[in-house]
Amino acid sequence: MENSVSYPYYRNSSWSEAWASPLFRKKVIGGALLFAAILLILPRFFSVIEARQGILLNDWLLRLIPSMDFSVLIFILVWSTFLLVLTRCIQQPAIFLMILYFLILITLTRILTISVIPLDPPTGLIILKDPLTSLSYGGKGIFITKDLFFSGHTSNLFMFYLCLQKKRDKQFALFTSLLVGSLVLVQHVHYSIDVIGAIVFTYLLVKYSKHLGLINV
């Protein structure tokens, strides 16, 4: 497995140096506007998904795991990794641009897969309470249970692992992605196929979007 993605000519540039490039500015502004537009439609999308009838999967792995609430630990793992990534984005604009476009690609892919694969939440689900993530669902205290295939928490963390450069950063992001993927199963927030799919889809999206030049930041 490839452990990282390649970076453009401004890999080691400061923000002031990178911002001097018209192409860099266009990519940052264009990506930010597109991501903002996606965030604006997500609450409506999730409300439609939550209201529809889905399929209840027979997941033999979840049947073996008693459900337990790890919302606080998952919150700490997710947002501590995000703070690490934010720090690296401030230090290296190339990382920021790479992650921005992969977040867009992963989010659009999840919208597609969730739309075409209607699932009801697993038996024994304990709602994952994340007050920050709930803002993308439509507001504080709103929690969605049917955004299942594939796991957004796992895919975003695994994407951070693929994009980060420093060895310890990558080790930490890989650790949190695998641990969070395991904990959402213990909490019965996702089916096992949702977590496996998150890793597979994210790896393929990152690998082939670079290989095909779909994301050339």
C-alpha positions in Angstrom: 0.0 0.0 0.0 1.2 3.5 -0.8 1.7 5.4 2.4 1.5 8.9 1.1 0.6 11.0 -1.8 3.0 13.2 -3.9 3.1 16.9 -3.5 3.5 19.8 -6.1 6.3 22.2 -6.5 5.2 24.4 -3.6 5.5 21.5 -1.2 7.9 23.3 1.1 6.7 26.8 0.5 5.3 29.0 3.2 1.7 30.3 2.8 3.0 33.7 1.6 5.1 32.1 -1.0 2.4 29.7 -2.2 -0.3 32.5 -2.2 1.9 34.5 -4.6 1.0 31.8 -7.2 -2.2 32.7 -9.1 -2.8 29.0 -9.7 -2.5 28.2 -6.0 -4.9 31.0 -5.1 -7.5 29.8 -7.7 -7.3 26.3 -6.4 -7.7 27.3 -2.8 -10.6 29.7 -3.5 -12.3 27.3 -5.9 -12.0 24.3 -3.5 -13.1 26.3 -0.5 -16.2 27.5 -2.4 -17.1 24.0 -3.6 -16.6 22.6 -0.1 -18.8 25.3 1.4 -21.5 24.6 -1.1 -21.4 20.9 -0.2 -21.7 21.7 3.5 -24.7 23.8 2.8 -26.6 20.9 1.1 -25.6 18.2 3.6 -28.3 19.0 6.2 -31.0 18.6 3.6 -29.4 15.4 2.2 -29.1 13.9 5.6 -32.7 14.7 6.6 -33.9 12.9 3.4 -31.6 9.9 4.1 -32.8 9.7 7.8 -36.5 9.6 6.7 -36.3 6.8 4.2 -36.7 3.1 4.8 -33.5 1.1 4.6 -32.2 -2.5 4.8 -31.2 -4.1 8.1 -28.1 -6.1 7.5 -27.3 -9.4 9.2 -23.8 -8.6 10.5 -22.3 -11.6 12.2 -19.4 -9.6 13.6 -21.7 -7.1 15.4 -23.7 -9.9 16.9 -20.6 -11.0 18.7 -19.9 -7.5 20.1 -22.0 -6.1 22.9 -22.7 -2.4 22.2 -20.9 0.1 24.4 -20.8 3.9 24.3 -17.4 5.3 23.2 -18.7 8.7 22.0 -16.3 10.7 24.2 -13.2 8.7 23.2 -14.2 8.8 19.5 -14.6 12.6 19.8 -11.2 13.0 21.4 -9.5 10.8 18.7 -11.2 12.4 15.8 -10.6 16.0 16.8 -7.1 15.5 18.2 -6.2 14.1 14.7 -7.9 17.1 13.1 -5.9 19.5 15.2 -2.7 17.7 14.2 -3.7 18.0 10.5 -4.7 21.7 11.0 -1.2 22.4 12.4 0.4 20.7 9.4 -1.9 22.6 7.0 -0.8 25.9 8.6 2.9 24.8 8.2 2.5 23.4 4.6 -0.1 24.9 2.2 0.4 21.9 -0.1 -1.0 19.6 2.6 -4.0 21.9 3.1 -4.8 21.9 -0.6 -4.4 18.2 -0.9 -6.7 17.5 2.0 -9.3 20.1 0.9 -9.7 18.4 -2.4 -9.7 14.9 -1.0 -12.3 15.9 1.5 -14.5 17.1 -1.3 -14.0 13.9 -3.3 -14.7 11.6 -0.3 -17.8 13.6 0.7 -19.2 13.5 -2.8 -18.5 9.8 -3.0 -20.2 9.1 0.3 -23.2 11.1 -0.9 -23.4 8.8 -3.9 -22.9 5.5 -2.0 -25.3 6.5 0.8 -27.9 7.4 -1.8 -27.7 4.2 -3.7 -27.3 1.8 -0.7 -30.2 2.5 1.7 -29.4 1.0 5.1 -31.1 1.0 8.4 -28.8 1.3 11.4 -27.5 -1.8 13.1 -29.4 -3.4 16.0 -28.1 -2.2 19.3 -26.9 1.2 17.9 -25.9 3.8 20.5 -26.0 7.2 18.9 -22.6 8.7 18.4 -22.8 12.1 20.0 -20.4 14.6 18.4 -21.5 18.2 18.9 -19.2 19.4 16.2 -20.0 16.9 13.5 -23.7 17.4 14.2 -23.4 20.9 12.8 -23.1 19.3 9.3 -26.3 17.4 10.1 -28.3 20.6 10.5 -27.5 21.9 14.0 -26.5 21.2 17.6 -28.1 18.1 19.0 -29.1 16.6 15.6 -27.7 13.1 15.1 -28.0 11.0 12.0 -28.0 7.2 12.1 -28.4 6.2 8.4 -25.3 7.8 6.8 -23.8 4.3 6.8 -22.0 3.1 3.8 -19.3 4.1 4.1 -18.0 5.4 7.5 -17.1 9.1 7.3 -15.1 9.1 10.5 -12.9 6.2 9.3 -12.5 7.4 5.8 -11.5 11.0 6.8 -8.9 9.8 9.4 -7.5 7.2 6.9 -7.2 9.9 4.3 -5.3 12.1 6.8 -2.9 9.1 7.2 -2.4 8.9 3.5 -1.7 12.7 3.1 0.5 13.4 6.1 4.2 13.3 5.5 6.0 12.9 8.9 6.4 9.4 10.1 5.0 10.0 13.6 2.1 12.0 12.1 1.2 9.1 9.8 1.5 6.6 12.6 -0.8 8.6 14.8 -3.4 9.1 12.0 -3.3 5.4 11.1 -3.7 4.4 14.7 -6.7 6.7 15.2 -8.3 5.7 11.9 -8.1 2.0 12.9 -9.2 2.6 16.5 -12.1 4.8 15.6 -13.1 2.3 12.9 -13.2 -0.4 15.7 -15.0 1.7 18.2 -17.8 2.7 15.9 -18.4 -1.1 15.5 -18.4 -1.6 19.2 -20.9 1.2 19.5 -22.9 -0.4 16.6 -22.9 3.0 14.8 -21.8 1.2 11.6 -21.8 -2.2 10.0 -18.5 -3.9 9.6 -18.8 -3.4 5.8 -19.1 0.3 6.4 -15.7 0.4 8.0 -14.0 -1.9 5.6 -15.5 0.0 2.7 -14.2 3.3 4.1 -10.6 2.1 4.1 -10.9 0.5 0.6 -12.8 3.4 -1.0 -10.5 6.0 0.5 -7.3 4.2 -0.6 -8.6 3.8 -4.1 -9.9 7.4 -4.3 -6.5 8.8 -3.2 -4.4 6.5 -5.3 -6.3 6.7 -8.6 -7.3 10.3 -8.4 -3.6 11.1 -8.3 -2.7 8.5 -10.9 -5.3 9.8 -13.3 -4.6 13.4 -12.6 -8.1 14.0 -11.3 -6.6 15.8 -8.3 -3.4 17.6 -9.3 -2.9 20.3 -6.7 
